[in-house]
Amino acid sequence: MRFLRMKREPDRLLDTVGDSLAALSGGVNRSKLLKAGAIAGGVAALTAGSAAISSIRRRVEGNDS
């Protein structure tokens, strides 16, 4: 008797995104999706960090005047 092997949520998401992109582009492998996700995450983190630093600077400059 075989037990069902359930996929974790990130695996299901990657499979769904991969299937959708494969239908559009003719095939995308998992490593390219992970690399693109890592790049997008890095850009989002840098943007959020930059906004936080700008906010802190504005508060400090506002207190000085």
All heavy atoms as TSV, in Angstrom:
chain	resi	resn	atom	element	x	y	z
A	1	MET	N	N	0.836	-1.178	0.000
A	1	MET	CA	C	0.000	0.000	0.000
A	1	MET	C	C	0.885	1.247	0.000
A	1	MET	O	O	1.810	1.361	0.781
A	1	MET	CB	C	-0.890	-0.011	1.249
A	1	MET	CG	C	-1.792	1.175	1.321
A	1	MET	SD	S	-3.109	1.007	2.516
A	1	MET	CE	C	-2.255	1.314	4.030
A	2	ARG	N	N	0.603	2.164	-0.912
A	2	ARG	CA	C	1.359	3.415	-0.985
A	2	ARG	C	C	0.600	4.530	-0.291
A	2	ARG	O	O	-0.614	4.646	-0.413
A	2	ARG	CB	C	1.584	3.820	-2.439
A	2	ARG	CG	C	2.632	2.993	-3.111
A	2	ARG	CD	C	2.840	3.392	-4.528
A	2	ARG	NE	N	2.825	4.849	-4.697
A	2	ARG	CZ	C	3.048	5.458	-5.827
A	2	ARG	NH1	N	3.271	4.749	-6.900
A	2	ARG	NH2	N	3.019	6.764	-5.916
A	3	PHE	N	N	1.344	5.325	0.434
A	3	PHE	CA	C	0.751	6.481	1.079
A	3	PHE	C	C	0.907	7.685	0.157
A	3	PHE	O	O	1.876	7.775	-0.597
A	3	PHE	CB	C	1.430	6.765	2.421
A	3	PHE	CG	C	1.163	5.705	3.442
A	3	PHE	CD1	C	2.119	4.760	3.750
A	3	PHE	CD2	C	-0.061	5.653	4.087
A	3	PHE	CE1	C	1.872	3.782	4.678
A	3	PHE	CE2	C	-0.323	4.681	5.018
A	3	PHE	CZ	C	0.646	3.735	5.317
A	4	LEU	N	N	-0.034	8.576	0.226
A	4	LEU	CA	C	0.065	9.794	-0.562
A	4	LEU	C	C	1.165	10.680	-0.006
A	4	LEU	O	O	1.304	10.835	1.198
A	4	LEU	CB	C	-1.261	10.554	-0.537
A	4	LEU	CG	C	-2.428	9.877	-1.237
A	4	LEU	CD1	C	-3.688	10.703	-1.040
A	4	LEU	CD2	C	-2.137	9.711	-2.703
A	5	ARG	N	N	1.923	11.232	-0.889
A	5	ARG	CA	C	2.980	12.147	-0.472
A	5	ARG	C	C	2.501	13.571	-0.751
A	5	ARG	O	O	2.363	13.965	-1.907
A	5	ARG	CB	C	4.258	11.871	-1.251
A	5	ARG	CG	C	5.408	12.692	-0.781
A	5	ARG	CD	C	6.705	12.198	-1.405
A	5	ARG	NE	N	7.739	13.136	-1.097
A	5	ARG	CZ	C	8.432	13.817	-2.003
A	5	ARG	NH1	N	8.213	13.613	-3.264
A	5	ARG	NH2	N	9.346	14.672	-1.635
A	6	MET	N	N	2.223	14.287	0.301
A	6	MET	CA	C	1.700	15.639	0.156
A	6	MET	C	C	2.849	16.612	-0.086
A	6	MET	O	O	3.896	16.527	0.551
A	6	MET	CB	C	0.940	16.062	1.413
A	6	MET	CG	C	-0.235	15.149	1.753
A	6	MET	SD	S	-1.476	15.114	0.470
A	6	MET	CE	C	-2.148	16.741	0.656
A	7	LYS	N	N	2.623	17.546	-0.984
A	7	LYS	CA	C	3.628	18.579	-1.249
A	7	LYS	C	C	3.424	19.730	-0.282
A	7	LYS	O	O	2.313	20.039	0.124
A	7	LYS	CB	C	3.493	19.095	-2.672
A	7	LYS	CG	C	3.968	18.128	-3.715
A	7	LYS	CD	C	3.979	18.802	-5.058
A	7	LYS	CE	C	4.566	17.874	-6.094
A	7	LYS	NZ	N	4.679	18.528	-7.379
A	8	ARG	N	N	4.525	20.358	0.041
A	8	ARG	CA	C	4.441	21.547	0.877
A	8	ARG	C	C	3.961	22.717	0.029
A	8	ARG	O	O	4.015	22.682	-1.200
A	8	ARG	CB	C	5.806	21.867	1.474
A	8	ARG	CG	C	6.272	20.798	2.465
A	8	ARG	CD	C	7.631	21.107	2.964
A	8	ARG	NE	N	8.529	21.081	1.803
A	8	ARG	CZ	C	9.790	21.430	1.829
A	8	ARG	NH1	N	10.335	21.833	2.927
A	8	ARG	NH2	N	10.535	21.382	0.750
A	9	GLU	N	N	3.505	23.757	0.674
A	9	GLU	CA	C	2.940	24.914	-0.023
A	9	GLU	C	C	3.927	25.555	-1.008
A	9	GLU	O	O	3.547	25.841	-2.145
A	9	GLU	CB	C	2.452	25.946	0.995
A	9	GLU	CG	C	1.722	27.110	0.382
A	9	GLU	CD	C	0.401	26.719	-0.250
A	9	GLU	OE1	O	-0.223	25.740	0.195
A	9	GLU	OE2	O	-0.011	27.382	-1.211
A	10	PRO	N	N	5.196	25.796	-0.638
A	10	PRO	CA	C	6.116	26.388	-1.621
A	10	PRO	C	C	6.317	25.494	-2.848
A	10	PRO	O	O	6.427	25.998	-3.963
A	10	PRO	CB	C	7.423	26.544	-0.844
A	10	PRO	CG	C	7.027	26.589	0.577
A	10	PRO	CD	C	5.815	25.721	0.691
A	11	ASP	N	N	6.347	24.176	-2.644
A	11	ASP	CA	C	6.512	23.274	-3.781
A	11	ASP	C	C	5.303	23.344	-4.711
A	11	ASP	O	O	5.454	23.354	-5.937
A	11	ASP	CB	C	6.707	21.835	-3.300
A	11	ASP	CG	C	8.037	21.634	-2.598
A	11	ASP	OD1	O	8.981	22.374	-2.923
A	11	ASP	OD2	O	8.106	20.757	-1.723
A	12	ARG	N	N	4.119	23.401	-4.129
A	12	ARG	CA	C	2.909	23.500	-4.948
A	12	ARG	C	C	2.874	24.816	-5.709
A	12	ARG	O	O	2.486	24.870	-6.870
A	12	ARG	CB	C	1.668	23.369	-4.074
A	12	ARG	CG	C	1.288	21.934	-3.825
A	12	ARG	CD	C	-0.031	21.860	-3.122
A	12	ARG	NE	N	0.273	22.019	-1.699
A	12	ARG	CZ	C	-0.565	22.383	-0.780
A	12	ARG	NH1	N	-1.796	22.643	-1.074
A	12	ARG	NH2	N	-0.193	22.486	0.478
A	13	LEU	N	N	3.296	25.899	-5.034
A	13	LEU	CA	C	3.306	27.201	-5.686
A	13	LEU	C	C	4.276	27.213	-6.860
A	13	LEU	O	O	3.943	27.679	-7.950
A	13	LEU	CB	C	3.680	28.290	-4.678
A	13	LEU	CG	C	3.790	29.704	-5.233
A	13	LEU	CD1	C	2.433	30.181	-5.736
A	13	LEU	CD2	C	4.314	30.646	-4.173
A	14	LEU	N	N	5.472	26.670	-6.646
A	14	LEU	CA	C	6.448	26.625	-7.731
A	14	LEU	C	C	5.957	25.761	-8.889
A	14	LEU	O	O	6.165	26.099	-10.053
A	14	LEU	CB	C	7.797	26.099	-7.225
A	14	LEU	CG	C	8.637	27.094	-6.449
A	14	LEU	CD1	C	9.879	26.418	-5.902
A	14	LEU	CD2	C	9.029	28.271	-7.312
A	15	ASP	N	N	5.317	24.656	-8.583
A	15	ASP	CA	C	4.776	23.805	-9.643
A	15	ASP	C	C	3.696	24.532	-10.433
A	15	ASP	O	O	3.656	24.475	-11.655
A	15	ASP	CB	C	4.204	22.512	-9.060
A	15	ASP	CG	C	5.284	21.552	-8.600
A	15	ASP	OD1	O	6.449	21.750	-8.986
A	15	ASP	OD2	O	4.952	20.615	-7.848
A	16	THR	N	N	2.837	25.256	-9.731
A	16	THR	CA	C	1.756	25.986	-10.400
A	16	THR	C	C	2.316	27.095	-11.276
A	16	THR	O	O	1.916	27.253	-12.430
A	16	THR	CB	C	0.795	26.582	-9.356
A	16	THR	OG1	O	0.290	25.528	-8.549
A	16	THR	CG2	C	-0.349	27.312	-10.019
A	17	VAL	N	N	3.255	27.864	-10.723
A	17	VAL	CA	C	3.867	28.946	-11.498
A	17	VAL	C	C	4.639	28.364	-12.681
A	17	VAL	O	O	4.559	28.874	-13.798
A	17	VAL	CB	C	4.794	29.805	-10.604
A	17	VAL	CG1	C	5.602	30.776	-11.431
A	17	VAL	CG2	C	3.971	30.547	-9.561
A	18	GLY	N	N	5.361	27.293	-12.440
A	18	GLY	CA	C	6.118	26.659	-13.518
A	18	GLY	C	C	5.220	26.147	-14.621
A	18	GLY	O	O	5.522	26.317	-15.811
A	19	ASP	N	N	4.104	25.545	-14.256
A	19	ASP	CA	C	3.157	25.061	-15.256
A	19	ASP	C	C	2.571	26.216	-16.065
A	19	ASP	O	O	2.420	26.126	-17.280
A	19	ASP	CB	C	2.036	24.260	-14.596
A	19	ASP	CG	C	2.522	22.948	-14.016
A	19	ASP	OD1	O	3.643	22.510	-14.362
A	19	ASP	OD2	O	1.782	22.370	-13.188
A	20	SER	N	N	2.244	27.292	-15.381
A	20	SER	CA	C	1.668	28.443	-16.073
A	20	SER	C	C	2.672	29.064	-17.036
A	20	SER	O	O	2.342	29.394	-18.173
A	20	SER	CB	C	1.216	29.501	-15.069
A	20	SER	OG	O	0.218	28.981	-14.237
A	21	LEU	N	N	3.910	29.227	-16.563
A	21	LEU	CA	C	4.935	29.808	-17.426
A	21	LEU	C	C	5.300	28.863	-18.565
A	21	LEU	O	O	5.598	29.312	-19.673
A	21	LEU	CB	C	6.179	30.160	-16.613
A	21	LEU	CG	C	6.026	31.337	-15.661
A	21	LEU	CD1	C	7.286	31.515	-14.832
A	21	LEU	CD2	C	5.711	32.613	-16.411
A	22	ALA	N	N	5.287	27.575	-18.310
A	22	ALA	CA	C	5.606	26.606	-19.352
A	22	ALA	C	C	4.585	26.683	-20.479
A	22	ALA	O	O	4.939	26.560	-21.656
A	22	ALA	CB	C	5.646	25.199	-18.773
A	23	ALA	N	N	3.346	26.906	-20.123
A	23	ALA	CA	C	2.312	27.025	-21.143
A	23	ALA	C	C	2.534	28.270	-22.000
A	23	ALA	O	O	2.249	28.271	-23.189
A	23	ALA	CB	C	0.943	27.080	-20.487
A	24	LEU	N	N	3.070	29.317	-21.398
A	24	LEU	CA	C	3.301	30.557	-22.135
A	24	LEU	C	C	4.613	30.549	-22.916
A	24	LEU	O	O	4.669	30.984	-24.056
A	24	LEU	CB	C	3.320	31.747	-21.164
A	24	LEU	CG	C	2.010	32.074	-20.469
A	24	LEU	CD1	C	2.239	33.171	-19.442
A	24	LEU	CD2	C	0.965	32.505	-21.480
A	25	SER	N	N	5.666	30.063	-22.295
A	25	SER	CA	C	6.993	30.218	-22.889
A	25	SER	C	C	7.568	28.936	-23.464
A	25	SER	O	O	8.668	28.953	-24.000
A	25	SER	CB	C	7.959	30.776	-21.848
A	25	SER	OG	O	8.160	29.816	-20.829
A	26	GLY	N	N	6.895	27.838	-23.318
A	26	GLY	CA	C	7.417	26.603	-23.875
A	26	GLY	C	C	8.267	25.813	-22.899
A	26	GLY	O	O	8.843	24.815	-23.266
A	27	GLY	N	N	8.386	26.248	-21.667
A	27	GLY	CA	C	9.111	25.475	-20.657
A	27	GLY	C	C	10.095	26.316	-19.863
A	27	GLY	O	O	10.935	26.982	-20.432
A	28	VAL	N	N	9.964	26.280	-18.563
A	28	VAL	CA	C	10.874	26.975	-17.653
A	28	VAL	C	C	11.227	25.991	-16.568
A	28	VAL	O	O	10.353	25.360	-15.986
A	28	VAL	CB	C	10.204	28.222	-17.030
A	28	VAL	CG1	C	11.110	28.870	-16.010
A	28	VAL	CG2	C	9.826	29.217	-18.106
A	29	ASN	N	N	12.522	25.843	-16.300
A	29	ASN	CA	C	12.885	24.877	-15.262
A	29	ASN	C	C	12.859	25.522	-13.881
A	29	ASN	O	O	12.817	26.737	-13.731
A	29	ASN	CB	C	14.235	24.221	-15.557
A	29	ASN	CG	C	15.374	25.205	-15.607
A	29	ASN	OD1	O	15.226	26.347	-15.207
A	29	ASN	ND2	N	16.507	24.767	-16.102
A	30	ARG	N	N	12.861	24.683	-12.874
A	30	ARG	CA	C	12.690	25.114	-11.490
A	30	ARG	C	C	13.822	26.036	-11.025
A	30	ARG	O	O	13.595	26.991	-10.295
A	30	ARG	CB	C	12.607	23.871	-10.614
A	30	ARG	CG	C	12.242	24.151	-9.207
A	30	ARG	CD	C	12.179	22.838	-8.440
A	30	ARG	NE	N	11.629	23.076	-7.155
A	30	ARG	CZ	C	10.555	22.504	-6.685
A	30	ARG	NH1	N	9.924	21.615	-7.409
A	30	ARG	NH2	N	10.111	22.770	-5.488
A	31	SER	N	N	15.048	25.781	-11.460
A	31	SER	CA	C	16.173	26.602	-11.004
A	31	SER	C	C	16.049	28.039	-11.510
A	31	SER	O	O	16.418	28.975	-10.805
A	31	SER	CB	C	17.503	25.987	-11.436
A	31	SER	OG	O	17.627	26.011	-12.834
A	32	LYS	N	N	15.524	28.213	-12.718
A	32	LYS	CA	C	15.334	29.575	-13.227
A	32	LYS	C	C	14.259	30.304	-12.426
A	32	LYS	O	O	14.382	31.498	-12.163
A	32	LYS	CB	C	14.952	29.549	-14.705
A	32	LYS	CG	C	16.111	29.240	-15.613
A	32	LYS	CD	C	15.723	29.370	-17.057
A	32	LYS	CE	C	16.909	29.031	-17.947
A	32	LYS	NZ	N	16.552	29.146	-19.367
A	33	LEU	N	N	13.205	29.581	-12.040
A	33	LEU	CA	C	12.171	30.202	-11.213
A	33	LEU	C	C	12.727	30.610	-9.855
A	33	LEU	O	O	12.418	31.694	-9.351
A	33	LEU	CB	C	10.998	29.242	-11.020
A	33	LEU	CG	C	10.082	29.023	-12.212
A	33	LEU	CD1	C	9.053	27.954	-11.893
A	33	LEU	CD2	C	9.392	30.318	-12.594
A	34	LEU	N	N	13.533	29.744	-9.261
A	34	LEU	CA	C	14.120	30.070	-7.958
A	34	LEU	C	C	15.065	31.253	-8.062
A	34	LEU	O	O	15.073	32.132	-7.194
A	34	LEU	CB	C	14.855	28.853	-7.392
A	34	LEU	CG	C	13.966	27.698	-6.946
A	34	LEU	CD1	C	14.815	26.498	-6.550
A	34	LEU	CD2	C	13.073	28.121	-5.798
A	35	LYS	N	N	15.855	31.288	-9.133
A	35	LYS	CA	C	16.789	32.400	-9.325
A	35	LYS	C	C	16.023	33.704	-9.519
A	35	LYS	O	O	16.372	34.737	-8.929
A	35	LYS	CB	C	17.681	32.139	-10.534
A	35	LYS	CG	C	18.810	33.131	-10.673
A	35	LYS	CD	C	19.640	32.854	-11.916
A	35	LYS	CE	C	20.441	31.596	-11.748
A	35	LYS	NZ	N	21.359	31.370	-12.878
A	36	ALA	N	N	14.974	33.680	-10.332
A	36	ALA	CA	C	14.168	34.884	-10.553
A	36	ALA	C	C	13.492	35.329	-9.261
A	36	ALA	O	O	13.414	36.530	-8.965
A	36	ALA	CB	C	13.123	34.622	-11.633
A	37	GLY	N	N	13.012	34.382	-8.469
A	37	GLY	CA	C	12.395	34.714	-7.188
A	37	GLY	C	C	13.388	35.327	-6.213
A	37	GLY	O	O	13.066	36.266	-5.486
A	38	ALA	N	N	14.601	34.785	-6.208
A	38	ALA	CA	C	15.631	35.332	-5.319
A	38	ALA	C	C	16.004	36.751	-5.727
A	38	ALA	O	O	16.180	37.631	-4.867
A	38	ALA	CB	C	16.861	34.434	-5.338
A	39	ILE	N	N	16.101	36.998	-7.014
A	39	ILE	CA	C	16.432	38.343	-7.496
A	39	ILE	C	C	15.314	39.314	-7.143
A	39	ILE	O	O	15.563	40.417	-6.647
A	39	ILE	CB	C	16.706	38.320	-9.010
A	39	ILE	CG1	C	18.015	37.581	-9.278
A	39	ILE	CG2	C	16.759	39.733	-9.584
A	39	ILE	CD1	C	18.276	37.287	-10.740
A	40	ALA	N	N	14.073	38.902	-7.393
A	40	ALA	CA	C	12.928	39.771	-7.072
A	40	ALA	C	C	12.856	40.048	-5.573
A	40	ALA	O	O	12.581	41.175	-5.153
A	40	ALA	CB	C	11.633	39.124	-7.559
A	41	GLY	N	N	13.120	39.031	-4.762
A	41	GLY	CA	C	13.125	39.226	-3.314
A	41	GLY	C	C	14.224	40.170	-2.863
A	41	GLY	O	O	14.020	41.002	-1.976
A	42	GLY	N	N	15.380	40.049	-3.474
A	42	GLY	CA	C	16.495	40.942	-3.143
A	42	GLY	C	C	16.191	42.387	-3.498
A	42	GLY	O	O	16.485	43.307	-2.733
A	43	VAL	N	N	15.597	42.587	-4.663
A	43	VAL	CA	C	15.225	43.943	-5.079
A	43	VAL	C	C	14.183	44.522	-4.127
A	43	VAL	O	O	14.273	45.686	-3.723
A	43	VAL	CB	C	14.706	43.941	-6.537
A	43	VAL	CG1	C	14.065	45.265	-6.903
A	43	VAL	CG2	C	15.837	43.612	-7.497
A	44	ALA	N	N	13.208	43.720	-3.741
A	44	ALA	CA	C	12.179	44.190	-2.803
A	44	ALA	C	C	12.798	44.543	-1.457
A	44	ALA	O	O	12.431	45.553	-0.840
A	44	ALA	CB	C	11.104	43.127	-2.629
A	45	ALA	N	N	13.744	43.732	-0.988
A	45	ALA	CA	C	14.397	44.007	0.299
A	45	ALA	C	C	15.223	45.291	0.232
A	45	ALA	O	O	15.203	46.107	1.166
A	45	ALA	CB	C	15.274	42.826	0.695
A	46	LEU	N	N	15.947	45.489	-0.861
A	46	LEU	CA	C	16.740	46.719	-1.002
A	46	LEU	C	C	15.841	47.953	-1.074
A	46	LEU	O	O	16.165	48.995	-0.498
A	46	LEU	CB	C	17.616	46.639	-2.255
A	46	LEU	CG	C	18.796	45.675	-2.173
A	46	LEU	CD1	C	19.473	45.558	-3.529
A	46	LEU	CD2	C	19.791	46.142	-1.122
A	47	THR	N	N	14.725	47.840	-1.761
A	47	THR	CA	C	13.790	48.957	-1.857
A	47	THR	C	C	13.206	49.293	-0.486
A	47	THR	O	O	13.121	50.465	-0.107
A	47	THR	CB	C	12.657	48.620	-2.848
A	47	THR	OG1	O	13.243	48.310	-4.115
A	47	THR	CG2	C	11.697	49.768	-3.001
A	48	ALA	N	N	12.808	48.276	0.257
A	48	ALA	CA	C	12.251	48.502	1.590
A	48	ALA	C	C	13.304	49.100	2.519
A	48	ALA	O	O	13.005	50.003	3.313
A	48	ALA	CB	C	11.723	47.195	2.165
A	49	GLY	N	N	14.531	48.620	2.430
A	49	GLY	CA	C	15.608	49.163	3.260
A	49	GLY	C	C	15.887	50.618	2.943
A	49	GLY	O	O	16.092	51.443	3.837
A	50	SER	N	N	15.888	50.937	1.659
A	50	SER	CA	C	16.114	52.322	1.244
A	50	SER	C	C	15.002	53.236	1.747
A	50	SER	O	O	15.270	54.348	2.223
A	50	SER	CB	C	16.200	52.387	-0.282
A	50	SER	OG	O	16.323	53.717	-0.716
A	51	ALA	N	N	13.766	52.779	1.671
A	51	ALA	CA	C	12.641	53.579	2.167
A	51	ALA	C	C	12.737	53.784	3.674
A	51	ALA	O	O	12.444	54.875	4.179
A	51	ALA	CB	C	11.326	52.902	1.806
A	52	ALA	N	N	13.160	52.758	4.388
A	52	ALA	CA	C	13.298	52.878	5.846
A	52	ALA	C	C	14.381	53.882	6.205
A	52	ALA	O	O	14.200	54.716	7.110
A	52	ALA	CB	C	13.605	51.516	6.453
A	53	ILE	N	N	15.506	53.840	5.513
A	53	ILE	CA	C	16.597	54.784	5.779
A	53	ILE	C	C	16.155	56.210	5.472
A	53	ILE	O	O	16.436	57.138	6.240
A	53	ILE	CB	C	17.857	54.386	4.981
A	53	ILE	CG1	C	18.428	53.089	5.556
A	53	ILE	CG2	C	18.889	55.498	4.996
A	53	ILE	CD1	C	19.537	52.489	4.731
A	54	SER	N	N	15.442	56.402	4.361
A	54	SER	CA	C	14.951	57.740	4.009
A	54	SER	C	C	13.995	58.263	5.072
A	54	SER	O	O	14.042	59.439	5.432
A	54	SER	CB	C	14.252	57.699	2.652
A	54	SER	OG	O	15.168	57.366	1.642
A	55	SER	N	N	13.137	57.389	5.569
A	55	SER	CA	C	12.184	57.786	6.603
A	55	SER	C	C	12.906	58.217	7.879
A	55	SER	O	O	12.558	59.226	8.497
A	55	SER	CB	C	11.238	56.630	6.892
A	55	SER	OG	O	10.393	56.938	7.965
A	56	ILE	N	N	13.914	57.465	8.255
A	56	ILE	CA	C	14.682	57.800	9.463
A	56	ILE	C	C	15.399	59.132	9.277
A	56	ILE	O	O	15.414	59.985	10.183
A	56	ILE	CB	C	15.668	56.672	9.802
A	56	ILE	CG1	C	14.901	55.426	10.256
A	56	ILE	CG2	C	16.674	57.113	10.857
A	56	ILE	CD1	C	15.759	54.179	10.375
A	57	ARG	N	N	15.985	59.335	8.110
A	57	ARG	CA	C	16.677	60.607	7.849
A	57	ARG	C	C	15.723	61.797	7.920
A	57	ARG	O	O	16.064	62.848	8.463
A	57	ARG	CB	C	17.339	60.571	6.475
A	57	ARG	CG	C	18.600	59.780	6.443
A	57	ARG	CD	C	19.248	59.877	5.082
A	57	ARG	NE	N	20.463	59.091	5.048
A	57	ARG	CZ	C	21.024	58.650	3.952
A	57	ARG	NH1	N	20.481	58.905	2.770
A	57	ARG	NH2	N	22.129	57.944	4.001
A	58	ARG	N	N	14.522	61.636	7.350
A	58	ARG	CA	C	13.548	62.733	7.391
A	58	ARG	C	C	13.150	63.053	8.832
A	58	ARG	O	O	13.002	64.214	9.201
A	58	ARG	CB	C	12.314	62.382	6.561
A	58	ARG	CG	C	12.513	62.562	5.071
A	58	ARG	CD	C	11.187	62.526	4.334
A	58	ARG	NE	N	10.473	61.269	4.535
A	58	ARG	CZ	C	10.605	60.181	3.785
A	58	ARG	NH1	N	11.455	60.181	2.784
A	58	ARG	NH2	N	9.900	59.091	4.038
A	59	ARG	N	N	12.968	62.025	9.647
A	59	ARG	CA	C	12.614	62.258	11.051
A	59	ARG	C	C	13.730	62.970	11.789
A	59	ARG	O	O	13.475	63.889	12.572
A	59	ARG	CB	C	12.312	60.928	11.737
A	59	ARG	CG	C	10.891	60.512	11.547
A	59	ARG	CD	C	10.550	59.368	12.488
A	59	ARG	NE	N	10.294	58.210	11.638
A	59	ARG	CZ	C	10.523	56.966	11.947
A	59	ARG	NH1	N	11.052	56.677	13.095
A	59	ARG	NH2	N	10.246	56.001	11.117
A	60	VAL	N	N	14.972	62.547	11.545
A	60	VAL	CA	C	16.115	63.172	12.228
A	60	VAL	C	C	16.270	64.607	11.771
A	60	VAL	O	O	16.491	65.508	12.591
A	60	VAL	CB	C	17.404	62.343	11.953
A	60	VAL	CG1	C	18.634	63.110	12.401
A	60	VAL	CG2	C	17.327	61.004	12.650
A	61	GLU	N	N	16.138	64.871	10.475
A	61	GLU	CA	C	16.263	66.239	9.971
A	61	GLU	C	C	15.121	67.122	10.468
A	61	GLU	O	O	15.318	68.309	10.710
A	61	GLU	CB	C	16.293	66.238	8.439
A	61	GLU	CG	C	17.582	65.676	7.886
A	61	GLU	CD	C	17.539	65.509	6.363
A	61	GLU	OE1	O	16.485	65.792	5.762
A	61	GLU	OE2	O	18.557	65.070	5.811
A	62	GLY	N	N	13.935	66.543	10.626
A	62	GLY	CA	C	12.793	67.306	11.136
A	62	GLY	C	C	12.983	67.712	12.584
A	62	GLY	O	O	12.528	68.754	13.000
A	63	ASN	N	N	13.655	66.878	13.364
A	63	ASN	CA	C	13.900	67.190	14.780
A	63	ASN	C	C	14.987	68.231	14.959
A	63	ASN	O	O	15.026	68.908	15.974
A	63	ASN	CB	C	14.274	65.914	15.547
A	63	ASN	CG	C	13.100	64.985	15.708
A	63	ASN	OD1	O	11.960	65.406	15.644
A	63	ASN	ND2	N	13.396	63.709	15.924
A	64	ASP	N	N	15.895	68.342	13.991
A	64	ASP	CA	C	17.003	69.312	14.098
A	64	ASP	C	C	16.556	70.746	13.876
A	64	ASP	O	O	17.142	71.657	14.393
A	64	ASP	CB	C	18.103	68.968	13.089
A	64	ASP	CG	C	18.856	67.704	13.474
A	64	ASP	OD1	O	18.746	67.273	14.641
A	64	ASP	OD2	O	19.560	67.139	12.604
A	65	SER	N	N	15.502	70.970	13.122
A	65	SER	CA	C	15.141	72.349	12.773
A	65	SER	C	C	14.195	72.975	13.758
A	65	SER	O	O	13.799	72.580	14.735
A	65	SER	CB	C	14.496	72.411	11.396
A	65	SER	OG	O	13.589	71.368	11.184
